[in-house]
Amino acid sequence: MNKDKLLDKREAMTLLCTKACTYWSMVKFSCNIPLVLTSSAMCIIHSISEDANSMKIPNIIVNAISVFIMSLNNSVKASEIFECFKRLSEQFMILSQEIEGMDQSIEKEKNI
């Protein structure tokens, strides 16, 4: 009976960790898209500029946006949180396998 409760709790925790992992993966992805766009904008700004002084203000603005996004990304630490939940989910799966393995060995001992 306790084994079933433990396995149910493990399954619930695995599902929660998987959902959290998915959420933080999306947050990480959402933070990276604007960085790709600002990097592309920087490339375009530098390639179309004939006079460096005329592109000074757009360059500063795009750099400021990039730095702001990177600092937000570093503050949130979505990558680290994603990895943490991924690791927890894997650990709960391993725990489940160990519990089921112990249960099978106990049943074999009873049958002998």
Secondary structure, 3 states (H helix, E strand, C coil): CHHHHHHHHHHHHHHHHHHHHHHHHHHHHHHHHHHHHHHHHHHHHHHHCCCCCCCHHHHHHHHHHHHHHHHHHHHHCHHHHHHHHHHHHHHHHHHHHHHHHHHHHHHHHHHC
